[in-house]
């Protein structure tokens, strides 16, 4: 399940960046909304999957409420899911 959550989180981060960097300029500067509609739908499904999986992972990894909230906020910040992956999902070495 952890591997699946990592994959979804990376895909969600990539789709958010794709929306912001590629499809939004196409929509507003070149009057081409089609890529934004397509990627927006994909991003929406990935976002929902990310949130559901974050709650599941929070329970299985026994995250505190603060950690769960940080992981959820990372989904709306560009590059946030990549940072979250390194901070909370990588094995900790002591």
DOMIDO-816923 format. One record per residue: residue number from 1; residue in one letter; chain; x, y, z of N, C-alpha, C, CB in turn. Coordinates in nm, 4 decimals, padded with zeros to 6 digits. Each point is the difference from the previous one (the first is absolute). Glycine has a CB too. Layout:
[node NUM, A, A, [X, Y, Z], [X, Y, Z], [X, Y, Z], [X, Y, Z]]
...
END
This chain:
[node 1, X, A, [00.0818, -00.1192, 00.0000], [-00.0818, 00.1192, 00.0000], [00.0869, 00.1267, 00.0000], [-00.1804, -00.1275, 00.1208]]
[node 2, X, A, [00.2930, 00.1225, -00.0495], [00.0895, 00.1155, 00.0039], [00.0529, 00.0322, -00.1394], [00.0639, -00.0580, 00.2358]]
[node 3, X, A, [-00.0265, -00.0442, -00.3100], [00.0511, 00.0206, -00.1366], [-00.1074, 00.0643, -00.0888], [00.1540, -00.1993, 00.0272]]
[node 4, X, A, [-00.2773, 00.1542, -00.0136], [-00.1104, 00.0551, -00.0787], [-00.0223, 00.1471, 00.0363], [-00.1075, -00.2289, -00.0133]]
[node 5, X, A, [00.1120, 00.2603, 00.1424], [-00.0166, 00.1388, 00.0440], [00.1127, 00.0874, -00.0547], [-00.1165, -00.0795, 00.2089]]
[node 6, X, A, [00.2399, 00.0282, -00.2090], [00.1118, 00.0759, -00.0543], [-00.0203, 00.0287, -00.1486], [00.1513, -00.1044, 00.1703]]
[node 7, X, A, [-00.1982, 00.0052, -00.2440], [-00.0241, 00.0185, -00.1436], [-00.1087, 00.1038, -00.0227], [00.0694, -00.2372, -00.0438]]
[node 8, X, A, [-00.1794, 00.2270, 00.1177], [-00.1104, 00.0956, -00.0141], [00.0469, 00.1401, 00.0374], [-00.1673, -00.1818, 00.0506]]
[node 9, X, A, [00.2474, 00.1936, 00.0553], [00.0450, 00.1329, 00.0422], [00.0900, 00.0633, -00.1057], [-00.0157, -00.0718, 00.2400]]
[node 10, X, A, [00.1027, -00.0050, -00.3008], [00.0876, 00.0533, -00.1055], [-00.0833, 00.0396, -00.1228], [00.1920, -00.1445, 00.0833]]
[node 11, X, A, [-00.2846, 00.0592, -00.1226], [-00.0859, 00.0325, -00.1146], [-00.0858, 00.1229, 00.0264], [-00.0036, -00.2414, -00.0605]]
[node 12, X, A, [-00.0454, 00.2548, 00.1842], [-00.0814, 00.1162, 00.0361], [00.0842, 00.1262, -00.0083], [-00.1437, -00.1422, 00.1501]]
[node 13, X, A, [00.2674, 00.1353, -00.1016], [00.0891, 00.1154, -00.0082], [00.0333, 00.0380, -00.1432], [00.0940, -00.0658, 00.2187]]
[node 14, X, A, [-00.0702, -00.0337, -00.3017], [00.0294, 00.0258, -00.1411], [-00.1212, 00.0611, -00.0699], [00.1638, -00.1911, -00.0012]]
[node 15, X, A, [-00.2823, 00.1398, 00.0322], [-00.1207, 00.0539, -00.0651], [-00.0262, 00.1436, 00.0435], [-00.0963, -00.2312, -00.0112]]
[node 16, X, A, [00.1228, 00.2642, 00.1381], [-00.0166, 00.1383, 00.0446], [00.0975, 00.0922, -00.0720], [-00.0777, -00.0817, 00.2238]]
[node 17, X, A, [00.2020, 00.0397, -00.2337], [00.0976, 00.0813, -00.0724], [-00.0360, 00.0128, -00.1477], [00.1755, -00.0727, 00.1621]]
[node 18, X, A, [-00.2254, -00.0363, -00.2206], [-00.0438, 00.0058, -00.1394], [-00.1122, 00.0990, -00.0209], [00.0682, -00.2351, -00.0255]]
[node 19, X, A, [-00.1617, 00.2373, 00.1206], [-00.1089, 00.0973, -00.0087], [00.0537, 00.1429, 00.0073], [-00.1559, -00.1667, 00.1049]]
[node 20, X, A, [00.2418, 00.1920, -00.0091], [00.0479, 00.1363, 00.0216], [00.0953, 00.0482, -00.1082], [-00.0276, -00.0391, 00.2411]]
[node 21, X, A, [00.1137, -00.0491, -00.2895], [00.1073, 00.0423, -00.0905], [-00.0365, -00.0161, -00.1476], [00.1620, -00.0627, 00.1771]]
[node 22, X, A, [-00.2414, -00.0385, -00.2083], [-00.0272, -00.0292, -00.1414], [-00.1419, 00.0400, -00.0410], [00.1632, -00.1887, 00.0135]]
[node 23, X, A, [-00.2631, 00.1313, 00.0530], [-00.1363, 00.0171, -00.0510], [-00.0622, 00.1351, 00.0330], [-00.0250, -00.2431, 00.0213]]
[node 24, X, A, [00.0606, 00.3044, 00.0922], [-00.0560, 00.1322, 00.0303], [00.0484, 00.1053, -00.0998], [-00.0110, -00.0630, 00.2427]]
[node 25, X, A, [00.1412, 00.0667, -00.2756], [00.0406, 00.0943, -00.1048], [-00.0673, -00.0287, -00.1346], [00.2182, 00.0248, 00.1176]]
[node 26, X, A, [-00.2354, -00.1532, -00.1512], [-00.0691, -00.0321, -00.1254], [-00.1427, 00.0536, 00.0019], [00.1418, -00.2058, -00.0258]]
[node 27, X, A, [-00.2064, 00.1930, 00.1392], [-00.1393, 00.0439, 00.0116], [-00.0123, 00.1522, -00.0086], [-00.0476, -00.2017, 00.1401]]
[node 28, X, A, [00.1307, 00.2723, -00.0654], [-00.0193, 00.1446, 00.0114], [00.0780, 00.0820, -00.1015], [-00.0402, -00.0380, 00.2378]]
[node 29, X, A, [00.1544, -00.0103, -00.2839], [00.0772, 00.0778, -00.0969], [-00.0285, -00.0403, -00.1443], [00.1760, 00.0252, 00.1725]]
[node 30, X, A, [-00.2112, -00.1521, -00.1937], [-00.0202, -00.0482, -00.1366], [-00.1432, -00.0435, -00.0265], [00.2364, -00.0712, -00.0017]]
[node 31, X, A, [-00.3254, 00.0965, 00.0980], [-00.1429, -00.0292, -00.0149], [-00.0251, -00.1451, -00.0413], [-00.0369, 00.2393, -00.0614]]
[node 32, X, A, [00.1049, -00.3315, 00.1303], [-00.0143, -00.1430, -00.0274], [-00.0321, -00.0722, 00.1316], [00.1625, 00.0138, -00.1975]]
[node 33, X, A, [-00.2903, -00.0259, 00.2336], [-00.0359, -00.0588, 00.1295], [-00.0012, -00.1530, 00.0028], [-00.1329, 00.2026, 00.0376]]
[node 34, X, A, [00.1442, -00.2681, -00.1514], [-00.0125, -00.1463, -00.0037], [00.1032, -00.0726, 00.0869], [-00.0903, 00.0247, -00.2293]]
[node 35, X, A, [00.2193, 00.0085, 00.2215], [00.0956, -00.0710, 00.0863], [-00.0281, 00.0222, 00.1483], [00.1701, 00.0223, -00.1802]]
[node 36, X, A, [-00.2163, 00.0979, 00.2156], [-00.0303, 00.0297, 00.1391], [-00.1184, -00.0837, 00.0492], [00.0889, 00.2331, -00.0322]]
[node 37, X, A, [-00.1878, -00.2517, -00.0512], [-00.1150, -00.0818, 00.0390], [00.0418, -00.1450, 00.0205], [-00.1529, 00.1536, -00.1264]]
[node 38, X, A, [00.2337, -00.2055, 00.0366], [00.0438, -00.1392, 00.0094], [00.0886, -00.0212, 00.1218], [-00.0139, -00.0201, -00.2488]]
[node 39, X, A, [00.1194, 00.1015, 00.2613], [00.0914, -00.0166, 00.1127], [-00.0671, 00.0364, 00.1320], [00.1921, 00.0490, -00.1524]]
[node 40, X, A, [-00.2847, 00.0446, 00.1487], [-00.0743, 00.0352, 00.1207], [-00.0801, -00.1175, 00.0533], [-00.0125, 00.2342, -00.0809]]
[node 41, X, A, [-00.0479, -00.3105, -00.0079], [-00.0761, -00.1188, 00.0420], [00.0935, -00.1053, 00.0599], [-00.1716, 00.0454, -00.1798]]
[node 42, X, A, [00.2827, -00.0690, 00.1143], [00.0979, -00.0968, 00.0509], [00.0527, 00.0455, 00.1357], [00.0645, -00.0632, -00.2358]]
[node 43, X, A, [-00.0303, 00.1905, 00.2470], [00.0506, 00.0532, 00.1258], [-00.1049, -00.0129, 00.1115], [00.1463, 00.1598, -00.1290]]
[node 44, X, A, [-00.2707, -00.1332, 00.0965], [-00.1066, -00.0130, 00.0994], [-00.0117, -00.1414, 00.0542], [-00.1202, 00.1837, -00.1140]]
[node 45, X, A, [00.1275, -00.2811, 00.0261], [-00.0078, -00.1401, 00.0447], [00.1226, -00.0372, 00.0835], [-00.1349, -00.0581, -00.2050]]
[node 46, X, A, [00.2528, 00.1039, 00.1633], [00.1217, -00.0275, 00.0766], [-00.0041, 00.0693, 00.1368], [00.1283, -00.0235, -00.2156]]
[node 47, X, A, [-00.1833, 00.1441, 00.2196], [-00.0106, 00.0728, 00.1258], [-00.0915, -00.0738, 00.0984], [00.0391, 00.2161, -00.1237]]
[node 48, X, A, [-00.1519, -00.2623, 00.0756], [-00.0928, -00.0747, 00.0865], [00.0667, -00.1280, 00.0492], [-00.1985, 00.0946, -00.1249]]
[node 49, X, A, [00.2665, -00.1653, 00.0353], [00.0701, -00.1218, 00.0405], [00.1076, 00.0314, 00.1030], [-00.0455, -00.1010, -00.2249]]
[node 50, X, A, [00.1171, 00.2108, 00.2064], [00.1048, 00.0413, 00.0935], [-00.0580, 00.0252, 00.1389], [00.1291, 00.1011, -00.1903]]
[node 51, X, A, [-00.2386, -00.0283, 00.1975], [-00.0607, 00.0326, 00.1297], [-00.0489, -00.1262, 00.0699], [-00.0678, 00.2252, -00.0878]]
[node 52, X, A, [-00.0012, -00.3120, 00.0150], [-00.0491, -00.1245, 00.0601], [00.1167, -00.0848, 00.0484], [-00.2022, 00.0053, -00.1493]]
[node 53, X, A, [00.3039, -00.0196, 00.0655], [00.1163, -00.0799, 00.0386], [00.0785, 00.0634, 00.1144], [00.0127, -00.0831, -00.2339]]
[node 54, X, A, [-00.0121, 00.2153, 00.2429], [00.0685, 00.0658, 00.1117], [-00.0661, -00.0374, 00.1321], [00.0657, 00.1907, -00.1504]]
[node 55, X, A, [-00.1979, -00.1952, 00.1530], [-00.0692, -00.0409, 00.1219], [00.0292, -00.1469, 00.0331], [-00.1807, 00.1691, -00.0480]]
[node 56, X, A, [00.1815, -00.2527, -00.0537], [00.0300, -00.1421, 00.0227], [00.1433, -00.0160, 00.0504], [-00.1640, -00.0663, -00.1806]]
[node 57, X, A, [00.2583, 00.1344, 00.1176], [00.1397, -00.0101, 00.0416], [00.0214, 00.0615, 00.1373], [00.0694, 00.0061, -00.2392]]
[node 58, X, A, [-00.1409, 00.1012, 00.2683], [00.0107, 00.0617, 00.1311], [-00.0396, -00.0953, 00.1106], [-00.0454, 00.2190, -00.1042]]
[node 59, X, A, [-00.0579, -00.2941, 00.0776], [-00.0440, -00.0978, 00.0998], [00.0996, -00.1158, 00.0111], [-00.2395, 00.0620, -00.0469]]
[node 60, X, A, [00.2857, -00.1134, -00.0671], [00.0891, -00.1167, 00.0051], [00.1395, 00.0354, 00.0516], [-00.1282, -00.0982, -00.1897]]
[node 61, X, A, [00.1755, 00.2202, 00.1623], [00.1319, 00.0417, 00.0483], [-00.0073, 00.0740, 00.1333], [00.0745, 00.0141, -00.2367]]
[node 62, X, A, [-00.1954, -00.0020, 00.2899], [-00.0222, 00.0658, 00.1293], [00.0542, 00.1431, 00.0025], [00.0108, -00.2243, 00.1089]]
[node 63, X, A, [-00.0471, 00.3001, -00.2138], [00.0389, 00.1402, -00.0053], [-00.0808, 00.0788, 00.1006], [00.0619, -00.0216, -00.2419]]
[node 64, X, A, [-00.0026, 00.1272, 00.2940], [-00.0746, 00.0922, 00.0850], [-00.0930, 00.0827, -00.0894], [00.1898, 00.0099, 00.1720]]
[node 65, X, A, [-00.2824, 00.0604, -00.1107], [-00.0907, 00.0858, -00.0768], [00.0803, 00.1081, -00.0721], [-00.1876, -00.0437, 00.1647]]
[node 66, X, A, [00.2895, 00.0963, -00.0986], [00.0845, 00.1024, -00.0617], [00.0679, -00.0534, -00.1260], [00.0378, 00.1029, 00.2260]]
[node 67, X, A, [00.0178, -00.2229, -00.2187], [00.0660, -00.0597, -00.1164], [-00.0998, -00.0220, -00.1126], [00.1670, -00.1109, 00.1505]]
[node 68, X, A, [-00.2854, 00.0600, -00.1176], [-00.1023, -00.0216, -00.1028], [-00.0378, 00.1317, -00.0662], [-00.0869, -00.1984, 00.1268]]
[node 69, X, A, [00.0704, 00.3036, -00.0497], [-00.0344, 00.1296, -00.0580], [00.1111, 00.0526, -00.0899], [-00.1407, 00.0481, 00.2000]]
[node 70, X, A, [00.2650, -00.0671, -00.1598], [00.1134, 00.0425, -00.0842], [-00.0014, -00.0759, -00.1322], [00.1366, 00.0531, 00.2057]]
[node 71, X, A, [-00.1586, -00.1842, -00.1986], [-00.0044, -00.0830, -00.1209], [-00.1146, 00.0451, -00.0905], [00.0985, -00.1951, 00.1273]]
[node 72, X, A, [-00.2127, 00.2291, -00.0696], [-00.1139, 00.0457, -00.0807], [00.0275, 00.1368, -00.0623], [-00.1547, -00.1305, 00.1483]]
[node 73, X, A, [00.2146, 00.2218, -00.0735], [00.0310, 00.1329, -00.0541], [00.1022, -00.0101, -00.1130], [-00.0490, 00.1029, 00.2244]]
[node 74, X, A, [00.1386, -00.1993, -00.2147], [00.1014, -00.0185, -00.1052], [-00.0630, -00.0272, -00.1363], [00.1567, -00.0879, 00.1731]]
[node 75, X, A, [-00.2791, 00.0398, -00.1755], [-00.0636, -00.0315, -00.1278], [-00.0445, 00.1243, -00.0761], [-00.0742, -00.2143, 00.0989]]
[node 76, X, A, [00.0675, 00.3298, -00.0321], [-00.0447, 00.1213, -00.0695], [00.1132, 00.0994, -00.0224], [-00.2242, -00.0326, 00.1010]]
[node 77, X, A, [00.3439, -00.0028, -00.0592], [00.1166, 00.0868, -00.0182], [00.0866, -00.0588, -00.1121], [-00.0043, 00.0729, 00.2462]]
[node 78, X, A, [00.0412, 00.0075, -00.3462], [00.0885, -00.0524, -00.1034], [00.1288, -00.0559, 00.0622], [-00.0956, 00.1660, -00.1651]]
[node 79, X, A, [00.1347, -00.2819, 00.1201], [00.1158, -00.0748, 00.0489], [-00.0211, -00.0567, 00.1410], [00.1436, 00.1459, -00.1422]]
[node 80, X, A, [-00.2601, -00.1242, 00.2015], [-00.0257, -00.0465, 00.1352], [00.0006, -00.1510, 00.0134], [-00.1310, 00.2037, 00.0335]]
[node 81, X, A, [00.0758, -00.2729, -00.1303], [-00.0042, -00.1462, 00.0102], [00.1391, -00.0611, -00.0122], [-00.2307, 00.0031, -00.0953]]
[node 82, X, A, [00.3189, 00.0625, 00.0217], [00.1364, -00.0513, -00.0119], [00.0739, 00.0148, 00.1329], [00.0023, 00.0588, -00.2455]]
[node 83, X, A, [-00.0202, 00.0560, 00.3108], [00.0598, 00.0224, 00.1319], [-00.0589, -00.0973, 00.1017], [00.0367, 00.2433, -00.0556]]
[node 84, X, A, [-00.1679, -00.2619, 00.0510], [-00.0669, -00.0905, 00.0920], [00.0528, -00.1424, -00.0161], [-00.2042, 00.1460, -00.0064]]
[node 85, X, A, [00.2276, -00.1873, -00.1155], [00.0535, -00.1337, -00.0243], [00.1353, -00.0169, 00.0689], [-00.1219, -00.0093, -00.2203]]
[node 86, X, A, [00.2085, 00.1068, 00.2058], [00.1330, -00.0084, 00.0619], [-00.0075, 00.0079, 00.1523], [00.0975, 00.1039, -00.2053]]
[node 87, X, A, [-00.1872, -00.0202, 00.2556], [-00.0057, 00.0252, 00.1446], [-00.0734, -00.1099, 00.0767], [00.0060, 00.2429, -00.0503]]
[node 88, X, A, [-00.1178, -00.2919, -00.0034], [-00.0871, -00.0889, 00.0772], [-00.0079, -00.1433, -00.0519], [-00.1287, 00.2002, 00.0553]]
[node 89, X, A, [00.1685, -00.2254, -00.1782], [-00.0177, -00.1345, -00.0554], [00.1296, -00.0751, -00.0209], [-00.2020, 00.0832, -00.1086]]
[node 90, X, A, [00.3160, -00.0164, 00.1157], [00.1271, -00.0690, -00.0156], [00.0390, -00.0634, 00.1330], [00.0714, 00.1605, -00.1824]]
[node 91, X, A, [-00.0050, -00.2758, 00.1783], [00.0451, -00.0610, 00.1257], [00.0967, 00.0935, 00.0731], [-00.0288, -00.2302, -00.1002]]
[node 92, X, A, [00.0077, 00.2446, 00.2285], [00.0847, 00.0857, 00.0813], [00.1226, -00.0766, 00.0463], [-00.2002, 00.1315, 00.0741]]
[node 93, X, A, [00.3170, -00.0730, -00.0923], [00.1232, -00.0622, 00.0489], [00.0439, 00.0767, 00.1233], [00.0688, -00.0776, -00.2331]]
[node 94, X, A, [-00.0334, 00.0038, 00.3354], [00.0406, 00.0646, 00.1254], [00.1452, -00.0290, 00.0268], [-00.2319, -00.0184, 00.0915]]
END
